[in-house]
Amino acid sequence: MNPRLLACLACLAGTTLSLAAPAGGQGQTGASLPRLQVPLYEVTSKGTGVQLGSLRFSQTAKGLVVHADVRGLLPGRNSMHIHEYRSCGPAVEKGKLVPGAAAGPHWDPTGVMGHGGHGAHHAHGTPTAGEALPLGDLPELTADADGVSNSVVAATRLTSLKQILGRSVIVHRGLDGPKFACGLLPR
């Protein structure tokens, strides 16, 4: 069966494909590239709620590409991040129970946020001149007037799906709004 058709069928079925390129591929130009589908669920004070869509991560020669199919967002720009821990549960932050907080801080293997959380980090998505962002900061999703995002964004600072395995991805309502949806990346 055609590897691209197989990948499409797997995505429709909500399954995750292997990170290995298909056998018999003719190198990067002829073979399907690794990808994975991550269902997104509403974060609540009890854990997760209804499914709100999904993100499909594809590995390309120029970095990761994220295809979003998410509903319930604020119209306009919404932020998303890879978080340190593979959890979508609630946790206590500053004395309050916060939905999705068990995902921990943004994934920051290079330490640009410092020890106190965001530090001087305020922007999301693509860094501006002279600004360093954690690797976990992904480009923003744009939602239409109905709060639906069918965005495709390039996360060129991430070079491999293997980098993000075993973590979670959080989508916020708005740029600095509350955690809204969460998905668990396979291990």
N, C-alpha and C positions, 0 to 999 in steps of 0.2 A: 504494500500500500504506500502511496505517496507520503513522505514524512511530513510535509506541510499539512496535508489533509488530516493525517493522524493527530498532529498537534492541535489543529482547529477543533477536531472532535473531542479531544481530551479537555480543551479549554471550555467547550460548551457543557461538558459533563461535570465540570468543576474539579477535575483531577489534576494532580501535579505530575509533570513529566520528569524523567531523569535528566540530570544535568549533563550527561554525556551526549555528544553528538551522535546521530544515528550511524550504525555500521554501514560501511560502503559509501560514505560521503566522499565528495571530491574536494575536500578542503573547505575553507571558509566560504568560498563563493558558491559552491554547489550544495552544501549541506545545510540543513535547518540549524539555526542557532539555539542554544539552550534557553528555556523559558519556564516560568512557573506562574500559576494562577493562585491568587490569595483572596478568599472570600472576606468581606468586611462586615462586621457586625456592630450595631449600636452598643456603646459602652454605657453601663448603668451602675448604680450603687450596689447592685447584686451580682454584677459580672457582665455578661453580654446579653443583648436582646435580639431584635429582628435583624435579618440580613439586609444591608443597605446597598449592596453591590459588590464589586470586586476590583482588584488591581491585577494586571498581568505584567510581570517583569520579564523583559527579553534582554538577553545579553547580545551585544553587537560588538563589532571591532572598535567602535568609538565610545563604548560605555554601555550602561543600562538604559533601556527605554521603558517607560511606564505607561501602560494603557489603562486609563481609569474609566470605570462605569459605576458611578456613585450617585445616589439620590439623597435628598434631605439636607443638602449643604446650604449655606447662605449664598444668594446670588453674588457673583463676582469672584474675588480671589480667596482661596482657602489653602491653608498650609498642611503639609504632611511630612512626616519624619520616620526614619528607622529609629527604634528605641532599643536600649541596651538589653532588656530582658524579654523573654518569650512569654508574655502574659498580657491579657486584656482585662484583668481583674481590677477592682478598686483597691486603693491603699490610702492611708492617712498621710496628708501633707499639711504641715502647719496647723495641726489640730483638727482638720476637716477631712471627712471621707470624700475622696475624689475619684469619680469613675475613670477607669483606664490608667490610673497612676501606678499600678503594679508593673507597668511596662518600664518604669524607671526613666532615667534621663535620656536625652538624645544620644544615639550611639556616636561616640567621639573618641576613636582610637588614637588620634593625634594630640588630644588634650587642648584644643583651642578654646574650650569653654572654661577651663580652669576647674578648681575643686568646688566652687560654690554654685554649680548649676550653669545658667546661661552666661554669667559674667558680663562682659561687654557685648555679648552676642544679642542682637535685637532683630536682625533681618532674617528672612527665610528665603529658601530657594537658591537662586543664583547669586554668588557673591558679587558685590560691587568692587570697584577699584580699591585695592589695599585691604579688603576685608577677608578674614579667614572664617570659614564656616565649618562646623562639624561635618564629617562625612555622612552622618545620618540625616542631614537636612536635604530634603528633596525639593525639586522645583514645585511651584504652586500649582494647584488645580484651579481652573476657572469653571464656575458653574453658571448656567443660564438663569433666566428670570424665575424658572420653576425650581431652582436648586439642584439641577442635574448637571453632572460633569461627565462628558465623554472625551476628556482631554487625553492627549498623547504628549508626554514630556520626556526630555532627555536628561538623564542623571549621569552626565559624562565624567564626573569625579569618581564614580563607582565603576570598576572595570570588570567585575565578575559577580555572578550570582552567589558564588561561594562566600563572598564577603558578608552577605547579609543573612545567611542561613542561621536558624536558631534564635532569631530576634523577633520583634513585632514591628508592625507599621501602624502608625496612628495618623488619622486625618482629623484636623480641627475644623470647627465651623468658624470661618473667617480666618484672618491671618494670625491673630493672637487670642482667638476665642478658645472655648473649652474643648477638651478632647471629645470627639464626637463618634468616631468609628475606629475599629481596631481589627487587624488581621494578624494571624500567627504565621510566620514564615517557617517552612519545614526545617527540620534539623539536618 
